[in-house]
Amino acid sequence: MDDALSEQMQRDLEEIGRTCMPFGKHGPAHHPPQGVPIYDLPVEYLAWFAAKGGFPKGRLGVLLKMVHQMKVDGLDLVFDVLRQRRGGRTKLRPERTRDFRFETGA
């Protein structure tokens, strides 16, 4: 592989690792303080941008397209290194409490 291409891919991956979703249901308002890292966005959420609204303009849109394509191609495991640095996968839903006590009627 060309060294320049390899270096660009490495820079893109590092930028993906630093970028969090700045708006919407995965943004800072719902996932403080920075929002969800874009590599942890659900593929369905990214697919909505691809199919309906279009990706945002600028660098964020380019990075979201890259993440979407990688997830569609089954390359989500590439992001495991980034997840390990942050302490694991981002929780997108609050933890549910589970209560398995059953009332017995008399």
C-alpha angles and dihedrals in degrees: 000000000000112000093226092053092046091051092048091051090050091050091048092051091049090050090049087053092054098043123093128187106269099196146019131039091326094046131102094279090066100024108035140230102018108355129246117320106252092237089063095052112118114257089233090059091050091045089057089059090048095049106031121012103022123236118288118270122260133020095330090060092049091051093046090051090052092050091047093050092047092051093047089050091053095250096125090120088072086074094057091090089055091047092051090055090055095045100261141311117338113253107236096184131042115261111266119226113228121210116185099176112127125204114226115212121218 
